[in-house]
């Protein structure tokens, strides 16, 4: 509720571009398509938050498509509750890729 009100006010005053794009709920499941769609549609400063203990099977790499994007586990745990990315693609050589922005 508070987040929605804040976004509405920022839109009203044209200040939304000053706030990082963030998804309020973590992703409990999905795959590379789910994550890549959020990153590509979110633009710069997008944060894709994965739920603790979630497992994502990647048939293709995760690709960051804009500046300051983040893929993380909600709450930034440092123990075994972090979300897991499992590389399952047959010819896949990397789980994460970035684009060179010039």
KEKE-3310 file (N, C-alpha, C; in steps of 0.2 Angstrom, whole numbers, plus 5000, padded with zeros to 4 digits):
npx = (5004:5009:5020:5014:5007:5018:5024:5014:5014:5027:5026:5016:5024:5034:5046:5049:5060:5071:5071:5076:5071:5061:5055:5042:5039:5047:5053:5047:5049:5054:5062:5076:5069:5059:5067:5075:5065:5060:5072:5075:5063:5063:5073:5086:5093:5085:5080:5079:5073:5075:5067:5071:5079:5074:5075:5081:5081:5092:5091:5096:5108:5107:5104:5110:5104:5104:5111:5116:5108:5102:5103:5097:5096:5082:5083:5097:5104:5118:5120:5115:5102:5101:5095:5096:5104:5104:5113:5107:5106:5111:5122:5127:5138:5139:5131:5128:5127:5133:5130:5140:5140:5142)
npy = (4994:5007:5007:5007:5020:5028:5026:5031:5045:5048:5046:5056:5068:5066:5060:5047:5041:5043:5033:5017:5003:4991:4975:4971:4959:4943:4931:4915:4904:4899:4901:4904:4912:4919:4927:4934:4941:4950:4957:4963:4970:4979:4988:5001:5000:4990:4978:4961:4950:4935:4922:4916:4900:4896:4887:4889:4883:4884:4885:4893:4907:4920:4937:4953:4968:4981:4996:4995:4984:4971:4954:4945:4936:4938:4948:4946:4934:4925:4912:4895:4897:4905:4908:4897:4894:4883:4877:4870:4869:4861:4865:4876:4888:4897:4905:4918:4933:4948:4964:4974:4991:5006)
npz = (5000:5005:4996:4984:4984:4985:4973:4965:4968:4964:4951:4948:4950:4941:4945:4945:4938:4946:4956:4959:4949:4956:4961:4972:4977:4980:4968:4968:4961:4944:4929:4917:4907:4914:4923:4914:4906:4916:4918:4905:4903:4913:4913:4917:4933:4938:4950:4953:4963:4971:4979:4996:4997:4984:4969:4953:4937:4923:4906:4897:4898:4911:4907:4909:4904:4905:4914:4931:4935:4945:4952:4965:4981:4991:5005:5006:5011:5018:5019:5017:5013:5002:4985:4972:4957:4944:4931:4917:4904:4888:4880:4887:4893:4903:4917:4920:4911:4904:4897:4887:4890:4882)
capx = (5000:5013:5024:5010:5006:5024:5025:5009:5016:5033:5023:5013:5029:5039:5052:5050:5066:5076:5071:5078:5065:5062:5049:5041:5039:5052:5051:5047:5051:5054:5068:5079:5065:5056:5072:5077:5060:5060:5078:5074:5058:5064:5078:5092:5092:5080:5082:5075:5074:5073:5065:5076:5078:5071:5079:5080:5085:5093:5093:5100:5111:5104:5108:5109:5103:5105:5115:5115:5103:5104:5099:5099:5091:5078:5086:5104:5107:5124:5120:5113:5096:5102:5092:5101:5104:5106:5114:5104:5107:5116:5128:5127:5144:5139:5125:5126:5131:5132:5131:5145:5137:5146)
capy = (5000:5012:5007:5010:5027:5032:5026:5036:5052:5050:5047:5063:5073:5065:5058:5040:5039:5044:5028:5010:4999:4985:4971:4971:4952:4939:4926:4909:4899:4901:4899:4909:4916:4923:4932:4938:4945:4955:4962:4966:4975:4983:4994:5002:4999:4984:4973:4955:4947:4928:4920:4911:4892:4894:4884:4891:4879:4889:4882:4899:4912:4926:4942:4959:4972:4989:4998:4994:4979:4966:4948:4943:4933:4943:4949:4945:4929:4923:4905:4890:4898:4909:4905:4893:4894:4877:4877:4864:4869:4856:4868:4882:4888:4902:4906:4925:4936:4955:4967:4980:4997:5011)
capz = (5000:5005:4990:4978:4985:4984:4966:4962:4969:4960:4944:4947:4950:4936:4948:4945:4935:4951:4960:4956:4948:4961:4962:4979:4979:4977:4964:4972:4956:4937:4925:4914:4904:4919:4925:4908:4904:4921:4917:4899:4903:4919:4911:4922:4941:4940:4955:4952:4969:4971:4986:4999:4995:4978:4964:4946:4932:4918:4900:4894:4903:4913:4903:4911:4898:4906:4919:4938:4936:4951:4953:4972:4985:4995:5011:5005:5015:5016:5021:5012:5011:4996:4980:4968:4949:4941:4924:4914:4896:4886:4877:4890:4896:4908:4920:4920:4906:4905:4890:4887:4888:4880)
cpx = (5004:5018:5020:5008:5012:5025:5020:5011:5022:5031:5020:5018:5034:5046:5054:5057:5072:5076:5072:5071:5066:5055:5048:5041:5044:5049:5052:5050:5051:5060:5071:5075:5061:5061:5074:5072:5059:5066:5077:5069:5058:5068:5083:5089:5087:5083:5077:5077:5071:5072:5070:5074:5075:5077:5077:5084:5086:5095:5097:5103:5106:5108:5106:5109:5103:5109:5112:5109:5106:5099:5102:5094:5088:5082:5094:5107:5114:5125:5117:5105:5095:5098:5098:5099:5107:5107:5112:5105:5112:5122:5129:5134:5145:5132:5123:5130:5129:5133:5136:5141:5142:5143)
cpy = (5006:5013:5010:5017:5031:5032:5031:5043:5053:5050:5054:5068:5072:5063:5051:5037:5040:5038:5021:5007:4993:4982:4970:4963:4948:4934:4919:4903:4902:4898:4905:4914:4921:4929:4936:4943:4951:4960:4966:4972:4980:4989:4995:5002:4994:4979:4967:4951:4940:4926:4915:4904:4891:4892:4886:4887:4883:4885:4887:4904:4918:4932:4949:4964:4979:4990:4997:4989:4974:4960:4946:4939:4938:4943:4948:4940:4927:4915:4901:4891:4903:4905:4902:4893:4888:4877:4870:4864:4865:4860:4875:4882:4893:4903:4913:4928:4944:4958:4973:4986:5003:5018)
cpz = (5000:4999:4984:4978:4983:4976:4962:4963:4965:4953:4943:4947:4945:4939:4948:4943:4940:4956:4957:4955:4952:4961:4969:4981:4976:4973:4967:4967:4949:4934:4922:4910:4908:4921:4920:4906:4909:4920:4911:4899:4908:4917:4917:4929:4943:4945:4954:4959:4969:4978:4989:4998:4989:4973:4957:4941:4925:4912:4896:4899:4905:4910:4906:4905:4899:4913:4926:4939:4942:4951:4960:4975:4990:5002:5011:5010:5013:5018:5016:5010:5004:4990:4976:4961:4947:4934:4921:4907:4894:4884:4881:4894:4902:4911:4920:4914:4906:4898:4892:4885:4887:4879)
residu = (UNK:UNK:UNK:UNK:UNK:UNK:UNK:UNK:UNK:UNK:UNK:UNK:UNK:UNK:UNK:UNK:UNK:UNK:UNK:UNK:UNK:UNK:UNK:UNK:UNK:UNK:UNK:UNK:UNK:UNK:UNK:UNK:UNK:UNK:UNK:UNK:UNK:UNK:UNK:UNK:UNK:UNK:UNK:UNK:UNK:UNK:UNK:UNK:UNK:UNK:UNK:UNK:UNK:UNK:UNK:UNK:UNK:UNK:UNK:UNK:UNK:UNK:UNK:UNK:UNK:UNK:UNK:UNK:UNK:UNK:UNK:UNK:UNK:UNK:UNK:UNK:UNK:UNK:UNK:UNK:UNK:UNK:UNK:UNK:UNK:UNK:UNK:UNK:UNK:UNK:UNK:UNK:UNK:UNK:UNK:UNK:UNK:UNK:UNK:UNK:UNK:UNK)
# end
